[in-house]
Amino acid sequence: MKGRDKFGAYGAWAAVCFFWGTTYLAIRVGLETFPPTLFAGLRFVVAGALLFFVMSRQRNARLPLGREWFDLGVVGLMLLGVGNGAVVWAEQWVPSGMAALLVATSPFWAAALGRLQGDGERVGLRGLMGMAVGFGGLAMLVGPQLFGTELNGKYVLGVGIIQVGCFAWQAGSLYSKVRPVGVSPLMASAVQMLWAGVVLTLAGTLIGEWGEMRFSGRSAGALLYLIVFGSIVAYSAYMYAIQKLPLALVSTYSYVNPLVALVLGWLVLSESLGWREGGAALVILLGVALVKTSPKEIARLISRLRHSREAKREAERANVAACR
């Protein structure tokens, strides 16, 4: 990889680490005046429409066909509708930094789904230990009464909602692998956002959230930030980074996002950041690291890298043969 490409790839990875970490704060600010379902729905309707317009104007652009619309809808609803929608709902009661930490437990759900899938990838002993350690950190956040503070029922409800969202995100990711589509990743993302945005907006309308809608400079700015930087810029940067850098490196954004969210929540919203929160953060991230570095995971990554290098060599040989 050339120097300029390498610089751009690491810059894209850094953008993902930062911008996806800041979205938790933006969600919390937006909820000051926006009802949760419409807030999430409007974000994805606008972001999806903008991205769809841009991608459909590209030369040789291909739109989804037939069953692909349904498959993209399923993935969009599970990842963005339920997965991200759950985070927005939960942040009514859970601080933004804690929400980011709870979302960092997603690899545990991925490992659990892998074990349940008959022909799926299974996590090793280290991965199981990581799941246990991670849920230990989760208990530190869910059980504040163990540390001398009163347990809040809505806080526990928010924690549960986020875990439902994490499960939906991983299940949707698994479905996307089983039912791949033939459109570009950015076009697929646009359609997924449109599906999720339309359904969430309709749901918010049916439960009467328009009557609760109030605008302020802060909340409108948060919505605009999520549309531009959270949905369009960060996702595009992620797609570029995974094309140029090893997946194992790019996936470390999930370790950085909670740290960014914790610090921003403390600085901007004066959210609690004491020894319990810091200790829980370290325990959860340790569990995620154990799951991500299990021998089976490493072997799988090495196998993918090997296949990628072999494919690259084959392409180079074909190019040389074509020039002769």
Secondary structure by P-SEA (a helix, b strand, c coil): ccaaaaaaaaaaaaaaaccccaaaaaaaaaacccccaaaaaaaaaaaaaaaaaaaaacccccccccaaaaaaaaaaaaacccaaaaaaaaaccccaaaaaaaacaaaaaaaaaaaaccccccccaaaaaaaaaaaaaaaaaaccccccbbbbaaaaaaaaaaaaaaaaaaaaaaaaaaccccccaaaaaaaaaaaaaaaaaaaaaaacccccccccaaaaaaaaaaacccccaaaaaaaaaaaccccccccccccaaaaaaaaaaaacccccccaaaaaaaaaaaaaaaaaaacaaaaaaaaaaaaaaaaaaaaaaaaaaaaac
